[in-house]
């Protein structure tokens, strides 16, 4: 029995050591494979026409982020103030910049933390602003149905991002290159 325990500990010791570089890389891969284009496409729907659309969000942006306020304003975006425009622009830029940073492995911990915050705000907007409170969409934890969009899916999204907040970007990242360069310069 002692030999079996020794073999087990040796094998899974190697697995655990490999996990320090595999897990962050896998988390970034899963994020890129499942959520990168989801957020970039969502960001594209918020841009206005032409190159100036980067600074002039579409009505779709307001309807996604401020649905009840836009309806109350008769779908007249001109009734919104600078605060609303800045929130919409920040949300739109975040949908492009934060996923790109995670993909590149640059400022990964901060980008992943920002994405977690973004997902929380996105979920609250879905529930409060868009009234996504039906059981199928909202879901419930520990209910044996793992397919709700908000609680089930987004919990997995947050978990993948939490791995990046805790572990960093991993060995194949710009964060690692910058860290090594700074360590070399410090010597």
N, CA, C and O atoms as a DFTB+ gen file, in Angstrom:
748 C
 N C O
     1  1       0.837      -1.207       0.000
     2  2       0.000       0.000       0.000
     3  2       0.874       1.260       0.000
     4  3       0.557       2.246      -0.665
     5  1       1.968       1.211       0.750
     6  2       2.876       2.356       0.823
     7  2       3.437       2.687      -0.564
     8  3       3.555       3.860      -0.919
     9  1       3.782       1.657      -1.349
    10  2       4.312       1.871      -2.694
    11  2       3.259       2.528      -3.591
    12  3       3.590       3.396      -4.399
    13  1       2.004       2.124      -3.456
    14  2       0.919       2.695      -4.248
    15  2       0.729       4.182      -3.931
    16  3       0.538       5.004      -4.827
    17  1       0.786       4.504      -2.647
    18  2       0.663       5.903      -2.229
    19  2       1.845       6.715      -2.749
    20  3       1.663       7.857      -3.172
    21  1       3.031       6.161      -2.727
    22  2       4.227       6.847      -3.225
    23  2       4.112       7.121      -4.722
    24  3       4.432       8.216      -5.185
    25  1       3.654       6.121      -5.475
    26  2       3.463       6.300      -6.922
    27  2       2.397       7.364      -7.183
    28  3       2.578       8.240      -8.028
    29  1       1.293       7.281      -6.455
    30  2       0.220       8.272      -6.589
    31  2       0.754       9.680      -6.335
    32  3       0.509      10.592      -7.125
    33  1       1.474       9.851      -5.246
    34  2       1.999      11.173      -4.896
    35  2       3.004      11.669      -5.927
    36  3       3.031      12.859      -6.239
    37  1       3.826      10.778      -6.455
    38  2       4.813      11.174      -7.463
    39  2       4.126      11.613      -8.754
    40  3       4.463      12.651      -9.323
    41  1       3.161      10.817      -9.209
    42  2       2.467      11.141     -10.462
    43  2       1.692      12.446     -10.332
    44  3       1.798      13.327     -11.185
    45  1       0.919      12.563      -9.268
    46  2       0.094      13.759      -9.145
    47  2       0.876      14.976      -8.670
    48  3       0.406      16.108      -8.783
    49  1       2.064      14.739      -8.143
    50  2       2.979      15.852      -7.885
    51  2       3.426      16.478      -9.190
    52  3       3.500      17.701      -9.306
    53  1       3.723      15.638     -10.175
    54  2       4.078      16.130     -11.509
    55  2       2.900      16.855     -12.164
    56  3       3.070      17.905     -12.783
    57  1       1.715      16.283     -12.018
    58  2       0.508      16.915     -12.572
    59  2       0.299      18.290     -11.942
    60  3      -0.023      19.253     -12.638
    61  1       0.480      18.379     -10.635
    62  2       0.285      19.652      -9.945
    63  2       1.315      20.691     -10.395
    64  3       0.974      21.857     -10.596
    65  1       2.569      20.270     -10.552
    66  2       3.599      21.208     -11.019
    67  2       3.316      21.648     -12.449
    68  3       3.494      22.820     -12.779
    69  1       2.882      20.731     -13.297
    70  2       2.536      21.090     -14.674
    71  2       1.325      22.021     -14.697
    72  3       1.201      22.877     -15.573
    73  1       0.455      21.846     -13.742
    74  2      -0.745      22.679     -13.669
    75  2      -0.457      24.148     -13.451
    76  3      -1.280      24.996     -13.800
    77  1       0.690      24.468     -12.883
    78  2       1.009      25.878     -12.652
    79  2       1.173      26.640     -13.971
    80  3       0.942      27.849     -14.015
    81  1       1.568      25.947     -15.046
    82  2       1.653      26.637     -16.333
    83  2       0.542      26.210     -17.295
    84  3       0.183      26.977     -18.188
    85  1      -0.005      25.009     -17.134
    86  2      -1.073      24.539     -18.019
    87  2      -2.400      25.224     -17.696
    88  3      -3.124      25.627     -18.607
    89  1      -2.722      25.358     -16.425
    90  2      -4.023      25.896     -16.027
    91  2      -4.259      27.326     -16.534
    92  3      -5.319      27.582     -17.105
    93  1      -3.321      28.270     -16.352
    94  2      -3.572      29.611     -16.902
    95  2      -3.670      29.627     -18.427
    96  3      -4.494      30.343     -18.996
    97  1      -2.830      28.840     -19.076
    98  2      -2.886      28.768     -20.532
    99  2      -4.219      28.186     -20.987
   100  3      -4.825      28.680     -21.938
   101  1      -4.670      27.140     -20.311
   102  2      -5.960      26.533     -20.637
   103  2      -7.104      27.516     -20.384
   104  3      -8.043      27.580     -21.177
   105  1      -7.039      28.270     -19.309
   106  2      -8.096      29.251     -19.012
   107  2      -8.146      30.323     -20.100
   108  3      -9.231      30.719     -20.528
   109  1      -6.986      30.792     -20.548
   110  2      -6.966      31.786     -21.623
   111  2      -7.484      31.188     -22.931
   112  3      -8.184      31.856     -23.692
   113  1      -7.134      29.918     -23.187
   114  2      -7.625      29.252     -24.396
   115  2      -9.147      29.118     -24.353
   116  3      -9.823      29.426     -25.334
   117  1      -9.683      28.664     -23.233
   118  2     -11.133      28.508     -23.096
   119  2     -11.823      29.857     -23.256
   120  3     -12.854      29.946     -23.924
   121  1     -11.274      30.900     -22.658
   122  2     -11.847      32.240     -22.807
   123  2     -11.852      32.651     -24.283
   124  3     -12.872      33.103     -24.803
   125  1     -10.710      32.494     -24.949
   126  2     -10.614      32.902     -26.353
   127  2     -11.538      32.078     -27.246
   128  3     -12.142      32.609     -28.178
   129  1     -11.645      30.783     -26.962
   130  2     -12.457      29.899     -27.800
   131  2     -13.949      30.119     -27.621
   132  3     -14.728      29.856     -28.538
   133  1     -14.356      30.596     -26.456
   134  2     -15.794      30.700     -26.184
   135  2     -16.309      32.128     -26.050
   136  3     -17.452      32.398     -26.420
   137  1     -15.508      33.042     -25.538
   138  2     -16.045      34.366     -25.208
   139  2     -15.425      35.530     -25.978
   140  3     -16.024      36.605     -26.031
   141  1     -14.273      35.357     -26.562
   142  2     -13.605      36.459     -27.258
   143  2     -14.495      37.041     -28.352
   144  3     -14.779      38.239     -28.346
   145  1     -14.933      36.209     -29.285
   146  2     -15.774      36.708     -30.385
   147  2     -17.165      37.111     -29.915
   148  3     -17.785      38.000     -30.498
   149  1     -17.656      36.464     -28.869
   150  2     -18.945      36.856     -28.289
   151  2     -18.895      38.321     -27.868
   152  3     -19.799      39.091     -28.193
   153  1     -17.841      38.712     -27.143
   154  2     -17.746      40.098     -26.678
   155  2     -17.384      41.053     -27.806
   156  3     -17.905      42.167     -27.846
   157  1     -16.515      40.657     -28.718
   158  2     -16.182      41.548     -29.834
   159  2     -17.399      41.801     -30.715
   160  3     -17.628      42.937     -31.132
   161  1     -18.171      40.785     -31.002
   162  2     -19.391      40.980     -31.800
   163  2     -20.397      41.842     -31.066
   164  3     -21.069      42.675     -31.674
   165  1     -20.504      41.645     -29.760
   166  2     -21.397      42.489     -28.969
   167  2     -20.933      43.943     -29.023
   168  3     -21.753      44.854     -29.140
   169  1     -19.644      44.159     -28.940
   170  2     -19.101      45.516     -29.033
   171  2     -19.387      46.142     -30.387
   172  3     -19.692      47.332     -30.471
   173  1     -19.291      45.352     -31.444
   174  2     -19.562      45.873     -32.789
   175  2     -20.989      46.375     -32.932
   176  3     -21.239      47.330     -33.667
   177  1     -21.933      45.736     -32.234
   178  2     -23.333      46.174     -32.331
   179  2     -23.548      47.528     -31.661
   180  3     -24.572      48.174     -31.883
   181  1     -22.604      47.953     -30.857
   182  2     -22.752      49.210     -30.130
   183  2     -22.108      50.396     -30.836
   184  3     -22.334      51.543     -30.450
   185  1     -21.313      50.133     -31.861
   186  2     -20.626      51.213     -32.568
   187  2     -21.564      51.914     -33.535
   188  3     -22.413      51.283     -34.164
   189  1     -21.400      53.228     -33.646
   190  2     -22.151      53.990     -34.630
   191  2     -21.548      53.800     -36.010
   192  3     -20.648      52.980     -36.195
   193  1     -22.047      54.560     -36.981
   194  2     -21.594      54.429     -38.365
   195  2     -20.239      55.093     -38.587
   196  3     -19.932      56.124     -37.988
   197  1     -19.443      54.491     -39.450
   198  2     -18.164      55.057     -39.854
   199  2     -17.130      55.055     -38.740
   200  3     -17.332      54.472     -37.675
   201  1     -16.024      55.718     -39.014
   202  2     -14.926      55.775     -38.049
   203  2     -15.321      56.570     -36.806
   204  3     -14.831      56.295     -35.710
   205  1     -16.197      57.545     -36.972
   206  2     -16.652      58.326     -35.821
   207  2     -17.609      57.526     -34.943
   208  3     -17.962      57.956     -33.845
   209  1     -18.024      56.366     -35.429
   210  2     -18.862      55.479     -34.625
   211  2     -18.171      55.009     -33.360
   212  3     -18.823      54.561     -32.417
   213  1     -16.846      55.114     -33.340
   214  2     -16.092      54.796     -32.122
   215  2     -16.427      55.763     -30.989
   216  3     -16.283      55.429     -29.813
   217  1     -16.875      56.962     -31.354
   218  2     -17.171      57.994     -30.355
   219  2     -18.652      58.344     -30.295
   220  3     -19.081      59.132     -29.452
   221  1     -19.421      57.756     -31.188
   222  2     -20.851      58.015     -31.254
   223  2     -21.584      56.677     -31.284
   224  3     -21.835      56.126     -32.356
   225  1     -21.926      56.158     -30.109
   226  2     -22.535      54.834     -30.046
   227  2     -23.887      54.774     -30.754
   228  3     -24.588      55.777     -30.890
   229  1     -24.225      53.577     -31.195
   230  2     -25.499      53.362     -31.876
   231  2     -26.644      53.353     -30.861
   232  3     -26.419      53.249     -29.655
   233  1     -27.863      53.463     -31.362
   234  2     -29.027      53.377     -30.478
   235  2     -29.090      51.985     -29.846
   236  3     -29.611      51.823     -28.743
   237  1     -28.558      50.980     -30.551
   238  2     -28.507      49.631     -30.004
   239  2     -27.678      49.551     -28.735
   240  3     -27.970      48.761     -27.837
   241  1     -26.643      50.378     -28.668
   242  2     -25.813      50.401     -27.460
   243  2     -26.631      50.873     -26.273
   244  3     -26.575      50.287     -25.192
   245  1     -27.385      51.928     -26.483
   246  2     -28.220      52.456     -25.405
   247  2     -29.332      51.470     -25.039
   248  3     -29.685      51.321     -23.869
   249  1     -29.875      50.802     -26.057
   250  2     -30.963      49.861     -25.764
   251  2     -30.454      48.634     -25.006
   252  3     -31.202      48.023     -24.243
   253  1     -29.186      48.271     -25.214
   254  2     -28.626      47.140     -24.480
   255  2     -28.243      47.518     -23.053
   256  3     -28.404      46.722     -22.128
   257  1     -27.744      48.719     -22.882
   258  2     -27.208      49.111     -21.572
   259  2     -28.234      49.858     -20.716
   260  3     -28.275      49.676     -19.500
   261  1     -29.050      50.684     -21.335
   262  2     -30.067      51.459     -20.609
   263  2     -31.455      51.220     -21.213
   264  3     -32.078      52.170     -21.687
   265  1     -31.950      49.997     -21.208
   266  2     -33.200      49.708     -21.927
   267  2     -34.413      50.459     -21.387
   268  3     -35.192      51.005     -22.167
   269  1     -34.584      50.495     -20.091
   270  2     -35.773      51.156     -19.530
   271  2     -35.703      52.672     -19.694
   272  3     -36.717      53.310     -19.978
   273  1     -34.529      53.247     -19.520
   274  2     -34.380      54.695     -19.683
   275  2     -34.603      55.103     -21.139
   276  3     -35.196      56.146     -21.413
   277  1     -34.122      54.268     -22.076
   278  2     -34.307      54.592     -23.489
   279  2     -35.785      54.535     -23.859
   280  3     -36.275      55.386     -24.602
   281  1     -36.486      53.548     -23.349
   282  2     -37.920      53.459     -23.611
   283  2     -38.648      54.666     -23.026
   284  3     -39.529      55.239     -23.668
   285  1     -38.273      55.052     -21.795
   286  2     -38.904      56.212     -21.146
   287  2     -38.632      57.505     -21.919
   288  3     -39.435      58.438     -21.892
   289  1     -37.480      57.546     -22.613
   290  2     -37.127      58.740     -23.395
   291  2     -37.711      58.680     -24.804
   292  3     -37.359      59.493     -25.659
   293  1     -38.599      57.721     -25.045
   294  2     -39.204      57.608     -26.371
   295  2     -38.193      57.224     -27.433
   296  3     -38.356      57.583     -28.600
   297  1     -37.162      56.507     -27.054
   298  2     -36.091      56.059     -27.950
   299  2     -35.374      57.232     -28.609
   300  3     -34.886      57.128     -29.735
   301  1     -35.321      58.339     -27.893
   302  2     -34.620      59.535     -28.358
   303  2     -33.314      59.659     -27.573
   304  3     -33.306      60.118     -26.431
   305  1     -32.222      59.248     -28.194
   306  2     -30.913      59.228     -27.541
   307  2     -30.452      60.640     -27.176
   308  3     -29.650      60.809     -26.257
   309  1     -30.945      61.641     -27.876
   310  2     -30.521      63.016     -27.586
   311  2     -30.952      63.468     -26.190
   312  3     -30.440      64.465     -25.680
   313  1     -31.877      62.756     -25.574
   314  2     -32.306      63.099     -24.216
   315  2     -31.346      62.562     -23.156
   316  3     -31.477      62.890     -21.977
   317  1     -30.392      61.747     -23.566
   318  2     -29.405      61.212     -22.633
   319  2     -28.270      62.204     -22.459
   320  3     -27.935      62.952     -23.378
   321  1     -27.684      62.203     -21.274
   322  2     -26.584      63.104     -20.978
   323  2     -25.225      62.483     -21.226
   324  3     -25.094      61.365     -21.725
   325  1     -24.222      63.257     -20.858
   326  2     -22.833      62.823     -21.043
   327  2     -22.529      61.580     -20.209
   328  3     -21.751      60.727     -20.637
   329  1     -23.132      61.467     -19.025
   330  2     -22.912      60.294     -18.181
   331  2     -23.296      59.019     -18.924
   332  3     -22.530      58.056     -18.947
   333  1     -24.477      59.014     -19.527
   334  2     -24.952      57.842     -20.249
   335  2     -24.030      57.517     -21.424
   336  3     -23.713      56.355     -21.678
   337  1     -23.605      58.563     -22.134
   338  2     -22.717      58.337     -23.274
   339  2     -21.376      57.766     -22.806
   340  3     -20.843      56.858     -23.444
   341  1     -20.829      58.276     -21.714
   342  2     -19.554      57.762     -21.207
   343  2     -19.682      56.307     -20.744
   344  3     -18.782      55.501     -20.979
   345  1     -20.785      55.975     -20.094
   346  2     -21.008      54.583     -19.661
   347  2     -21.084      53.665     -20.872
   348  3     -20.478      52.593     -20.883
   349  1     -21.822      54.080     -21.883
   350  2     -21.968      53.266     -23.090
   351  2     -20.617      53.118     -23.801
   352  3     -20.262      52.023     -24.237
   353  1     -19.879      54.198     -23.914
   354  2     -18.565      54.114     -24.560
   355  2     -17.607      53.244     -23.764
   356  3     -16.878      52.437     -24.342
   357  1     -17.599      53.396     -22.447
   358  2     -16.710      52.579     -21.606
   359  2     -17.062      51.102     -21.736
   360  3     -16.172      50.259     -21.855
   361  1     -18.343      50.788     -21.713
   362  2     -18.767      49.400     -21.874
   363  2     -18.398      48.844     -23.235
   364  3     -17.975      47.694     -23.354
   365  1     -18.559      49.666     -24.260
   366  2     -18.221      49.232     -25.613
   367  2     -16.729      48.986     -25.744
   368  3     -16.314      47.949     -26.262
   369  1     -15.917      49.928     -25.279
   370  2     -14.459      49.763     -25.355
   371  2     -14.006      48.563     -24.533
   372  3     -13.095      47.840     -24.936
   373  1     -14.635      48.350     -23.387
   374  2     -14.268      47.214     -22.533
   375  2     -14.494      45.896     -23.262
   376  3     -13.730      44.950     -23.075
   377  1     -15.535      45.822     -24.092
   378  2     -15.819      44.578     -24.810
   379  2     -14.757      44.260     -25.864
   380  3     -14.636      43.113     -26.294
   381  1     -14.002      45.250     -26.273
   382  2     -12.902      45.017     -27.209
   383  2     -11.567      44.856     -26.478
   384  3     -10.810      43.923     -26.744
   385  1     -11.295      45.771     -25.566
   386  2      -9.969      45.856     -24.957
   387  2      -9.702      44.734     -23.950
   388  3      -8.651      44.095     -24.014
   389  1     -10.625      44.483     -23.026
   390  2     -10.377      43.475     -21.992
   391  2     -10.177      42.069     -22.579
   392  3      -9.236      41.385     -22.179
   393  1     -11.024      41.616     -23.509
   394  2     -10.750      40.303     -24.114
   395  2      -9.425      40.257     -24.878
   396  3      -8.735      39.238     -24.857
   397  1      -9.069      41.350     -25.548
   398  2      -7.790      41.389     -26.262
   399  2      -6.619      41.248     -25.290
   400  3      -5.667      40.517     -25.565
   401  1      -6.687      41.941     -24.166
   402  2      -5.627      41.840     -23.166
   403  2      -5.496      40.405     -22.643
   404  3      -4.386      39.910     -22.444
   405  1      -6.625      39.748     -22.423
   406  2      -6.580      38.351     -21.958
   407  2      -5.992      37.457     -23.038
   408  3      -5.173      36.587     -22.740
   409  1      -6.389      37.653     -24.267
   410  2      -5.853      36.863     -25.374
   411  2      -4.335      36.997     -25.458
   412  3      -3.627      36.004     -25.626
   413  1      -3.845      38.211     -25.341
   414  2      -2.406      38.464     -25.430
   415  2      -1.662      38.090     -24.153
   416  3      -0.444      37.918     -24.169
   417  1      -2.386      37.967     -23.060
   418  2      -1.733      37.719     -21.782
   419  2      -1.017      38.959     -21.288
   420  3       0.088      38.870     -20.752
   421  1      -1.634      40.108     -21.463
   422  2      -1.060      41.389     -21.057
   423  2      -1.965      42.019     -19.994
   424  3      -3.159      42.216     -20.221
   425  1      -1.388      42.328     -18.846
   426  2      -2.166      42.835     -17.698
   427  2      -3.352      41.902     -17.431
   428  3      -4.471      42.342     -17.166
   429  1      -3.070      40.614     -17.509
   430  2      -4.112      39.592     -17.495
   431  2      -4.935      39.602     -16.228
   432  3      -6.160      39.502     -16.286
   433  1      -4.284      39.721     -15.081
   434  2      -5.043      39.699     -13.829
   435  2      -6.030      40.860     -13.768
   436  3      -7.184      40.675     -13.383
   437  1      -5.585      42.043     -14.143
   438  2      -6.480      43.207     -14.129
   439  2      -7.580      43.074     -15.181
   440  3      -8.734      43.411     -14.920
   441  1      -7.225      42.585     -16.365
   442  2      -8.214      42.417     -17.425
   443  2      -9.266      41.386     -17.017
   444  3     -10.458      41.590     -17.246
   445  1      -8.826      40.278     -16.412
   446  2      -9.775      39.247     -15.976
   447  2     -10.669      39.784     -14.859
   448  3     -11.868      39.506     -14.837
   449  1     -10.097      40.544     -13.944
   450  2     -10.896      41.161     -12.890
   451  2     -11.913      42.134     -13.493
   452  3     -13.064      42.182     -13.060
   453  1     -11.486      42.900     -14.483
   454  2     -12.402      43.796     -15.186
   455  2     -13.515      43.037     -15.891
   456  3     -14.665      43.475     -15.888
   457  1     -13.184      41.912     -16.491
   458  2     -14.203      41.093     -17.159
   459  2     -15.192      40.511     -16.154
   460  3     -16.383      40.411     -16.447
   461  1     -14.712      40.130     -14.979
   462  2     -15.632      39.636     -13.948
   463  2     -16.622      40.735     -13.574
   464  3     -17.823      40.488     -13.473
   465  1     -16.114      41.945     -13.370
   466  2     -16.992      43.079     -13.086
   467  2     -17.962      43.328     -14.227
   468  3     -19.138      43.613     -14.000
   469  1     -17.469      43.222     -15.450
   470  2     -18.306      43.424     -16.627
   471  2     -19.435      42.394     -16.660
   472  3     -20.582      42.743     -16.942
   473  1     -19.122      41.138     -16.378
   474  2     -20.130      40.072     -16.399
   475  2     -21.174      40.303     -15.311
   476  3     -22.360      40.047     -15.522
   477  1     -20.741      40.783     -14.154
   478  2     -21.698      41.086     -13.079
   479  2     -22.642      42.196     -13.518
   480  3     -23.856      42.084     -13.347
   481  1     -22.091      43.270     -14.084
   482  2     -22.932      44.378     -14.554
   483  2     -23.833      43.907     -15.697
   484  3     -25.012      44.260     -15.741
   485  1     -23.291      43.122     -16.610
   486  2     -24.079      42.580     -17.722
   487  2     -25.253      41.759     -17.194
   488  3     -26.374      41.879     -17.689
   489  1     -24.992      40.932     -16.195
   490  2     -26.045      40.080     -15.634
   491  2     -27.100      40.908     -14.913
   492  3     -28.296      40.651     -15.049
   493  1     -26.660      41.895     -14.149
   494  2     -27.618      42.774     -13.471
   495  2     -28.461      43.552     -14.470
   496  3     -29.659      43.743     -14.261
   497  1     -27.838      44.004     -15.560
   498  2     -28.583      44.714     -16.603
   499  2     -29.610      43.787     -17.250
   500  3     -30.730      44.205     -17.543
   501  1     -29.231      42.541     -17.471
   502  2     -30.183      41.581     -18.039
   503  2     -31.374      41.367     -17.115
   504  3     -32.517      41.316     -17.568
   505  1     -31.103      41.243     -15.817
   506  2     -32.179      40.972     -14.859
   507  2     -33.018      42.217     -14.601
   508  3     -34.244      42.161     -14.684
   509  1     -32.376      43.333     -14.292
   510  2     -33.107      44.547     -13.915
   511  2     -33.594      45.328     -15.135
   512  3     -34.747      45.754     -15.188
   513  1     -32.709      45.510     -16.111
   514  2     -33.065      46.330     -17.272
   515  2     -33.898      45.620     -18.312
   516  3     -34.788      46.217     -18.918
   517  1     -33.616      44.345     -18.522
   518  2     -34.312      43.596     -19.568
   519  2     -35.319      42.591     -19.002
   520  3     -35.920      41.821     -19.751
   521  1     -35.501      42.600     -17.688
   522  2     -36.462      41.715     -17.014
   523  2     -36.248      40.229     -17.341
   524  3     -37.206      39.480     -17.529
   525  1     -34.988      39.823     -17.404
   526  2     -34.668      38.416     -17.682
   527  2     -34.785      37.622     -16.385
   528  3     -33.786      37.174     -15.823
   529  1     -36.005      37.459     -15.927
   530  2     -36.235      36.797     -14.642
   531  2     -36.966      35.468     -14.769
   532  3     -37.303      34.842     -13.764
   533  1     -37.213      35.035     -16.010
   534  2     -37.871      33.739     -16.153
   535  2     -36.894      32.637     -15.728
   536  3     -35.678      32.809     -15.812
   537  1     -37.427      31.530     -15.282
   538  2     -36.616      30.451     -14.711
   539  2     -35.604      29.906     -15.717
   540  3     -34.491      29.552     -15.329
   541  1     -35.959      29.830     -16.983
   542  2     -35.058      29.282     -18.000
   543  2     -33.854      30.190     -18.227
   544  3     -32.735      29.699     -18.372
   545  1     -34.062      31.491     -18.261
   546  2     -32.976      32.427     -18.520
   547  2     -32.151      32.696     -17.272
   548  3     -30.924      32.610     -17.307
   549  1     -32.818      33.020     -16.169
   550  2     -32.108      33.338     -14.933
   551  2     -31.530      32.084     -14.304
   552  3     -30.365      32.067     -13.906
   553  1     -32.319      31.059     -14.214
   554  2     -31.867      29.804     -13.624
   555  2     -31.787      29.894     -12.115
   556  3     -32.183      30.886     -11.503
   557  1     -31.266      28.833     -11.538
   558  2     -31.058      28.768     -10.096
   559  2     -29.902      27.810      -9.843
   560  3     -29.766      26.791     -10.521
   561  1     -29.099      28.138      -8.891
   562  2     -28.004      27.245      -8.545
   563  2     -28.552      26.033      -7.807
   564  3     -29.560      26.129      -7.107
   565  1     -27.897      24.907      -7.963
   566  2     -28.262      23.654      -7.299
   567  2     -29.665      23.174      -7.675
   568  3     -30.363      22.583      -6.851
   569  1     -30.079      23.430      -8.922
   570  2     -31.431      23.057      -9.332
   571  2     -31.484      21.867     -10.295
   572  3     -32.565      21.522     -10.772
   573  1     -30.389      21.257     -10.580
   574  2     -30.210      20.114     -11.476
   575  2     -30.324      20.455     -12.955
   576  3     -30.166      19.565     -13.790
   577  1     -30.592      21.708     -13.311
   578  2     -30.662      22.136     -14.701
   579  2     -29.470      23.065     -14.965
   580  3     -29.466      24.198     -14.484
   581  1     -28.467      22.613     -15.714
   582  2     -27.248      23.403     -15.880
   583  2     -27.237      24.315     -17.103
   584  3     -26.162      24.664     -17.592
   585  1     -28.403      24.708     -17.609
   586  2     -28.417      25.391     -18.890
   587  2     -28.946      26.827     -18.866
   588  3     -29.222      27.388     -19.926
   589  1     -29.089      27.422     -17.710
   590  2     -29.570      28.808     -17.720
   591  2     -28.444      29.734     -18.183
   592  3     -27.264      29.482     -17.939
   593  1     -28.842      30.801     -18.851
   594  2     -27.863      31.726     -19.411
   595  2     -27.170      32.534     -18.324
   596  3     -25.956      32.732     -18.384
   597  1     -27.907      32.995     -17.349
   598  2     -27.324      33.934     -16.398
   599  2     -26.581      33.235     -15.269
   600  3     -25.364      33.383     -15.162
   601  1     -27.259      32.495     -14.442
   602  2     -26.559      31.916     -13.292
   603  2     -25.619      30.779     -13.666
   604  3     -24.495      30.732     -13.167
   605  1     -26.037      29.877     -14.515
   606  2     -25.201      28.717     -14.822
   607  2     -24.032      29.071     -15.747
   608  3     -22.872      28.872     -15.387
   609  1     -24.337      29.591     -16.925
   610  2     -23.267      29.878     -17.879
   611  2     -22.293      30.926     -17.347
   612  3     -21.078      30.748     -17.425
   613  1     -22.817      31.986     -16.824
   614  2     -21.929      33.071     -16.403
   615  2     -21.121      32.717     -15.163
   616  3     -20.065      33.306     -14.930
   617  1     -21.591      31.778     -14.374
   618  2     -20.780      31.283     -13.260
   619  2     -19.531      30.593     -13.799
   620  3     -18.444      30.767     -13.249
   621  1     -19.672      29.824     -14.855
   622  2     -18.506      29.199     -15.486
   623  2     -17.575      30.254     -16.083
   624  3     -16.355      30.135     -15.972
   625  1     -18.138      31.276     -16.712
   626  2     -17.308      32.344     -17.257
   627  2     -16.468      32.980     -16.155
   628  3     -15.263      33.177     -16.308
   629  1     -17.122      33.295     -15.046
   630  2     -16.436      33.942     -13.928
   631  2     -15.375      33.008     -13.344
   632  3     -14.304      33.463     -12.942
   633  1     -15.666      31.710     -13.296
   634  2     -14.680      30.770     -12.782
   635  2     -13.411      30.775     -13.632
   636  3     -12.305      30.832     -13.094
   637  1     -13.564      30.717     -14.949
   638  2     -12.403      30.743     -15.851
   639  2     -11.609      32.031     -15.632
   640  3     -10.379      32.007     -15.586
   641  1     -12.305      33.135     -15.500
   642  2     -11.627      34.417     -15.277
   643  2     -10.977      34.484     -13.897
   644  3      -9.915      35.086     -13.740
   645  1     -11.608      33.869     -12.899
   646  2     -11.017      33.839     -11.559
   647  2      -9.701      33.061     -11.561
   648  3      -8.773      33.413     -10.832
   649  1      -9.615      32.019     -12.364
   650  2      -8.345      31.288     -12.502
   651  2      -7.260      32.247     -12.977
   652  3      -6.135      32.205     -12.477
   653  1      -7.585      33.108     -13.934
   654  2      -6.605      34.064     -14.446
   655  2      -6.253      35.135     -13.418
   656  3      -5.103      35.566     -13.344
   657  1      -7.226      35.565     -12.631
   658  2      -6.941      36.548     -11.574
   659  2      -5.973      35.936     -10.561
   660  3      -5.041      36.600     -10.106
   661  1      -6.194      34.685     -10.216
   662  2      -5.389      34.027      -9.182
   663  2      -4.035      33.571      -9.717
   664  3      -3.010      33.788      -9.071
   665  1      -4.022      32.944     -10.889
   666  2      -2.801      32.327     -11.418
   667  2      -2.017      33.218     -12.374
   668  3      -0.835      32.974     -12.615
   669  1      -2.653      34.238     -12.917
   670  2      -1.987      35.042     -13.934
   671  2      -2.159      34.424     -15.306
   672  3      -2.956      33.503     -15.487
   673  1      -1.410      34.934     -16.275
   674  2      -1.574      34.535     -17.677
   675  2      -0.861      33.249     -18.033
   676  3      -1.221      32.599     -19.015
   677  1       0.127      32.871     -17.270
   678  2       0.870      31.658     -17.577
   679  2       2.141      31.943     -18.349
   680  3       2.517      33.094     -18.568
   681  1       2.797      30.859     -18.758
   682  2       4.127      30.949     -19.357
   683  2       4.124      31.592     -20.739
   684  3       5.060      32.315     -21.078
   685  1       3.105      31.349     -21.532
   686  2       3.049      31.896     -22.888
   687  2       2.220      33.169     -22.891
   688  3       1.061      33.172     -23.304
   689  1       2.829      34.244     -22.427
   690  2       2.092      35.497     -22.314
   691  2       3.038      36.686     -22.365
   692  3       4.235      36.560     -22.107
   693  1       2.487      37.822     -22.699
   694  2       3.277      39.056     -22.653
   695  2       3.616      39.430     -21.219
   696  3       4.670      40.011     -20.959
   697  1       2.727      39.101     -20.287
   698  2       3.029      39.352     -18.869
   699  2       4.324      38.669     -18.471
   700  3       5.150      39.270     -17.784
   701  1       4.519      37.427     -18.888
   702  2       5.723      36.666     -18.544
   703  2       6.953      37.287     -19.189
   704  3       8.002      37.385     -18.553
   705  1       6.836      37.708     -20.443
   706  2       7.960      38.337     -21.142
   707  2       8.368      39.620     -20.430
   708  3       9.553      39.865     -20.207
   709  1       7.382      40.435     -20.076
   710  2       7.667      41.697     -19.384
   711  2       8.296      41.419     -18.023
   712  3       9.250      42.091     -17.631
   713  1       7.770      40.441     -17.307
   714  2       8.308      40.099     -15.989
   715  2       9.763      39.667     -16.098
   716  3      10.601      40.113     -15.314
   717  1      10.072      38.812     -17.053
   718  2      11.462      38.355     -17.232
   719  2      12.375      39.509     -17.616
   720  3      13.502      39.596     -17.129
   721  1      11.905      40.386     -18.475
   722  2      12.713      41.517     -18.897
   723  2      13.005      42.431     -17.708
   724  3      14.129      42.907     -17.549
   725  1      11.993      42.674     -16.875
   726  2      12.199      43.527     -15.694
   727  2      13.134      42.861     -14.685
   728  3      13.944      43.539     -14.052
   729  1      13.029      41.542     -14.530
   730  2      13.924      40.838     -13.626
   731  2      15.356      40.883     -14.133
   732  3      16.287      41.007     -13.336
   733  1      15.551      40.785     -15.451
   734  2      16.889      40.842     -16.033
   735  2      17.498      42.227     -15.844
   736  3      18.681      42.346     -15.526
   737  1      16.700      43.269     -16.036
   738  2      17.184      44.643     -15.872
   739  2      17.521      44.947     -14.418
   740  3      18.409      45.752     -14.137
   741  1      16.810      44.302     -13.492
   742  2      17.050      44.545     -12.062
   743  2      18.365      43.930     -11.597
   744  3      18.910      44.335     -10.570
   745  1      18.874      42.961     -12.340
   746  2      20.105      42.276     -11.929
   747  2      21.318      43.046     -12.264
   748  3      22.430      42.599     -11.981
